[in-house]
Amino acid sequence: MTEAVREVRAVRGRPGAPGGSRRPSTAPRPSATRLLWALPPVALLALVFLYPLALVVQQSFQPDTGGTSVQPYADVFASEAFREALWTTVWLALGSTAGCLVLGFALALVIAFVPFPGARAVSRFIDVFLSFPSFLITLALLFIYGTVGMANGLWTDVTGAAEGPFQFLTTPWGVLLAEITYFTPFVMRPLLAAFSQLDTAQLEAASSLGARAPRIIRQVVLPEALPALAAGGSLVLVLCLNEFGIVLFTGAKGVTTLPMLVYGKAILESDYPGACVVAVVNVLISVGLYGLYRVVSRRAGA
Amino acid sequence: MGIRFDAVTVAYDGNVVLDALDLTVAPGEVMALLGPSGSGKTTALRAVAGFVRPASGRVFLGDRDVTDLPPHRRGIGMVVQQYALFPHMRVEDNVAFGLKARKVPRAEIRTRVAEALEMTGMGAYARRHPRELSGGQQQRVAIARALAIRPDVLLLDEPLSALDAQLRSGMLAELARLHRELPDVSILYVTHDQVEALTLADRIAVMDKAKLRACGTPRELYRAPTDEFTASFVGGANLLPVTVGATGVRLGEAELKADTAGAAVGARATLCVRPHLVGLGEGPNRLTGTLSEIQWRGATHRLYVEVDGHRVMADLRELRDPPGLGDEVTLHFAPDDAVLLPAGVGHD
């Protein structure tokens, strides 16, 4: 171990060649010892992550009838259920992201710029909120708006009706509400960080130049917040695409997203090739969006 | 349009940061608010801008009571220490911001932006972003942005503090020129730097511990300060604790001639003498003591002489043959150059 560490130090500490003919990033040929040290983590990663992933991809090309073909893909892409799930997943994710951006921006503005007692406590709570499991929010919404929840209970008690008016929780709108509620803090966190960097003297200068609050928000605050909005928004988009707990817990039977479809095909229908195809599609969408997120957040300096 | 503070008091959580300020800035006048940090000078400026609400008292712009008006309806130009330019806008858009907010017609905006940038010498930088400019250039843009809305009142809050010494003196001259070009604009200039105040201001208001200590022309405050704080803050001063006699004052054993009009015989008072008015050698009003410190400052020597336990500073033209530390040194000053002040902290 010590030998390897010494060697790493020696490599890092090597001064650049005179005249700068060699780029400092040009690493020398790795020695056998160093390769040996790289082996355990790579092996572990391969065993617990890459191998199962490869199995999923492999399985997606192996129909139950045997052999290797793209038949599972053709079957899945041709099925109405898949196309509907894909569409539901995308519009729910886009809708939730848009909702989170609007709500998160408005809430972050208030917390950052409207001095009210407890603003710090609220800001702290948002940090805690990020660590909550997503189904907890759905449970809370069920308690309030569920078929036998508080709101409907109050309504039936007061009016004597058999059913309450709040039945939206099992529709896509319920999922949308739950996702917006749960993911909004993910947008607020980077926004609050960006707002804390914003020079209040700029806001005062704008104000003394004759600008009212809407103009200041539009022309001074929003441009400064754009990188944070982009970073938070793309993070929420990826998370929403893969969200499983919220969709499951709302009990919305008509709402099938890609993760739900994977679950259904694999566990309920035992259609493993089909489940794997959907999973591969989901992974590709996520990885693509994650790449976008990295590009955006690097530009934002986050 | 002038500015008037009418008994303006500002307090945060019961902590008074501006105590019943009464001050009038005449139309077209440059008033410097001079004081150390925490003296309440910036609070006074922010009360005019509308960013702090007085607990009591009123603020007037001309005849208009603006105490309850929000900042965007006061029509004031403001420039702050850290420039506060909008980083994502080009220079021209920064300058145009106030004009757009005031719904000035598009065609007029263009000419007024050009005019404001020309006035501050930044015409060639209209298409740049603030990050592409030096500190001095950014401050010029900030001034252009404030002037573009053609305010009657300009508030400058330590506008030169972020610049290095050389740029600062250049910008001082620039500000003086701008004021000559815009003689109707009243300027409230907050600074802790006495040189800026003495150079630029028509009158100086000296502030300390939330209170106005003195107000007058730079010459009045420098030549005839009315209290110890003003004397030491505007220009530096020897403040000697003395006892008033029949024909002069006594500092320890030394008899000094000074104008004692208005002071009772036997009363304790403070004698204020500017260091550069103290000479070396024999003369009227001799002070003899031991040299405890000598500083060479290029064109001058600063001597610190302990006289009867009191430290006396003397700024002398560069000495060819300066005395050594511990030498006995005789200083003198003309009776007319001394000002007798009411007794203050100098007496402990």
Contacts between the chains, C-beta under 8 A, distances in Angstrom:
chain1	res1	chain2	res2	distance
A	199	B	82	6.8
A	199	B	84	5.9
A	201	B	80	5.1
A	201	B	82	5.8
A	201	B	84	3.7
A	202	B	84	4.8
A	202	B	85	7.7
A	202	B	86	6.2
A	204	B	49	7.3
A	204	B	51	5.8
A	204	B	71	7.1
A	204	B	78	7.4
A	204	B	80	7.6
A	204	B	84	7.2
A	205	B	78	6.4
A	205	B	80	7.0
A	205	B	84	4.4
A	205	B	142	7.7
A	205	B	145	7.5
A	206	B	86	7.5
A	206	B	97	6.8
A	206	B	101	7.6
A	207	B	50	7.9
A	207	B	51	7.9
A	207	B	70	7.7
A	207	B	71	4.3
A	207	B	72	5.2
A	208	B	49	5.5
A	208	B	50	7.5
A	208	B	71	5.1
A	208	B	72	7.2
A	208	B	74	7.2
A	208	B	76	5.6
A	208	B	77	7.4
A	208	B	78	4.4
A	208	B	155	7.9
A	209	B	72	7.8
A	209	B	97	5.6
A	209	B	98	3.2
A	209	B	101	5.7
A	209	B	145	7.0
A	209	B	146	7.7
A	209	B	149	6.1
A	210	B	72	5.0
A	210	B	73	7.8
A	210	B	75	7.2
A	210	B	98	5.5
A	210	B	101	4.2
A	210	B	102	4.7
A	210	B	149	6.5
A	211	B	72	5.9
A	211	B	97	7.1
A	211	B	98	7.6
A	211	B	101	4.0
A	212	B	72	5.6
A	212	B	101	7.7
A	215	B	101	5.8
A	219	B	86	7.6
A	219	B	89	8.0
A	219	B	97	7.3
A	220	B	86	5.8
A	223	B	86	7.9
A	223	B	88	4.4
A	224	B	87	7.5
A	224	B	88	6.9
